[in-house]
Amino acid sequence: MKNKKAAAKKAKQIPSQAYIPISEVKDGILIMKDGTFRGVFMVSSINFALKSEDEQKALIQSYVGFLNSIEFPLQIVVQSRKLQIQPYLDNLMELEKNQENELLKIQTADYRSFVKELVEMGQIMTKKFFVVVPYDPMSNKKKSFWARLKEVITPIGSIRVKEELFQKRKREINLRLRAVSSGLQSMGLNPVQLDTKALIELYYSTYNPDIAFSEQLKDYNKVDVQDF
């Protein structure tokens, strides 16, 4: 009797991927479960404190002008992560093995040990800056609250956009992406739109920070949203 109750309780449990709002990643565009689209930029940073007063004022004016130029919401995300130094250390190890000059070999080994000890002494963090650009084709507004809720809690209900419709919506969001990219560049920033591989790696590490730090993501062509 207890086994039946446990089995029934387990069957009612909602899998973790049901809470992930992403339905599909295609051509560098996120397709959400509610039918909306997202494009993501990784953006360079500026050390505002080191700028002169005139430069700071110019940056603020550029930022205000940028915000006033757009007619849709934006999401600005700052992500802090522990520095993944192991691939760099592995590369140094390989260089050390292949180094024929004995002096350079010793110096490479000393440098590798120094970097390793430095990282072990304290957690070195990296910061990345992202700008998320949304596009809502209005189709989701025709749905009731319960229909949208079902899309969130039922993975099977994920949107699969037909190719022709996808291309049309992609052109619309690309207009927004170009406008945002131009506005960011006017402030001296360097925005880079994330492609499909970069988006999968970003959200994989976001939803699995501990696992992503120790395990490399498999071939992104074989990754499904449920792997997040």
N, C-alpha and C positions, 0 to 999 in steps of 0.2 A: 504494500500500500504506500509506504514511504517512497519507494522507488518511482512509483507512478506520479506522485505529487511532485517529486524532484524533477522528473522528466517534463511534466506539464509546466512547471515554473521556468525551467530552462528554455522551453519552446517559446514562452511568452517574452523572454528577455530580448531587448532590442540590440542588435549588433552595433558596435561602436561606429562603423562606417555609415550608419544611418544618420548620424549627427553631422556628417561632413556635407556641406551645402553644394559641393561640386559634383556635377553630373558627368562632365567630359572635358578633356583638354584637347583642343584641335587648332592647328595652324597658329599657335601662339595666343589663342583666345580661350578663356575659361567660360564654359557653359554651365550655368548654375541650375540647380534643380527647379527653381521657380521660372526658368526660361530667360532670365536676364544674362547678359554677357559681362565679362571683365577683361580688361587689358592691364598689364602691370609693367611699370618702368622701375628699373634700378637706377638710382640717381646719385651722382657724386655729392660730396659735402663741401661746405665753405666754412672756414674758421672765421666766424663773424667778429670775434673779439680782437683779432689781429688786423682788422681793416681800419683804415682811418675814419674819422667822423664823416667826411664827405662820402666815402665809399659805402659806409653803413647806411647813410641816408638814401643813397642811390639804390642800394639793394632793397631797402624797405619800400621805396617808391615802385621799383620793378615788381616786387611781390604783390603790392596792392593792385597795380595795373593788371597783373596776371590773374588775380582772383576776380577782378571786375570784368575781365574779358570772357570768362567762361559762364555758361548758363546751366551747368549740371554739377552735381556733387562730386567731390573727390575724397579719397581716403589716403592719408599720409601715415605710413607705418615705419617705425624705427625698431629694428630687430637687433638685439644683443645676443651674441653667441660666444661660447668658449672657443678660442682659436684652435682649429684642427691642425696641429703641427706635424703629425705623424707622416703624412705623405712627403712633406719637405725633408724630414729626417731620413726617410727611406731613400729619397733622391740623393741626399748627401752621402749615404752609405754606399750607394751604387757608384757615385763619383769617386769615392775613396778606394773602392775595390779596383776600379779601372785606371786609377792614377798611376802612371809609370814613374813619375818623379817622386823620389822618396820624401823629400822635404815637403812638397805640396801634399803628399799623402798624409804626413803627420799633422800638418796645419789643418787639413780638412777634418781629420779625426778630432783634433782639439776644438775646432769650431763647432762640430756636431755635438760634442759633449757639453760645450758651453750653452748652446741653444737648448738642449734637453734639460740641463740643470736650471736654466732661467725659467723655463715653462713650469717645471716641477715646483719651484719656489713659490709661485703664486699663479692664480688663474688669470691668464691674459685674454681679454675679451675683444671681440671685433664688433663694430657697429655697421649695419647696412641700412640704407634708406630706400623706401619704396613708395611709389605713387600708384594707387589703384584707380583706374578709370572705368566707371560702370556704363552700361547701356541697357535701358529697359525698353523693349519693343512694345510695351503696353499689353501684351497678351496675358500676362499674369494677373492684371487687374480685373479681368473678366471672371476670374476664379473666386470661389468662396473661400472663407477662412479655413474650412475643414478640408477643402481640396488641396490648398497650399500646405496645410499641416500634414496631410497624407504623403505629399511628395517628400517632405523632410524626414518622416519616420519610416518610409517604405523605400528601400533602395531600388526595388524593381520599378518603382514609379518614376525613375529618373528620366529627364527629357532626352530624347534623341532627335536632334533637329535634322530635317531633311536637307540635302546638300544645297539645293537651290535657295531655300530660305536662309540657310546658314551663310551663304555667300552674300546675300542681300544685307543681312544684319552685320556681317563682317565689314562691309563697305561703310555702313553707318558708324560703327564704333571706330573704324580707322580714321574717320574725319575728326572725331574727338581726340584720338591719340595724337594725330598730327598737331592739333591745336595746343594740346598740353605740352608736347615736346617743344614746340616753338616758344611757348611761354616760359618754360624752364630754362631753355637755352638763353633767353633774353636776360636771365639773372646770372649768367655765367656758369650754370650747372650743366652737367653732361648726362642726359637721360638715355638709357639703353633699354629698349623694349625686350622683355624676356620672351624667348621662343618656347616651344613646347617642352623641350628637355629641361630648360632652366626653370620653367613653371613647376614641372613635376618635382624637380629636386628641391625647390623652395618650399612647396607645400608638404612634401615628404618630411623634410627636416623640421617644419613648423609643427606638424602633428606628431612627429616621433623624434623629439630633440635628443633623447638619450640614445636611442637606437641608431639614429643617423650619425651620431658622433663616433660610434664604434664600428658601424657596418656601412659599407658602400652600397649605394642604390644599384639594383640590377639594371639590365638593359631597359631604357625607358620605353622602347617600342613594345615591351612585354608587360609594362606596368598598367594595372587597372586602378581606378579610383579606390577600390576596396583595399588596395595595398597601403593606402595612407593610414 
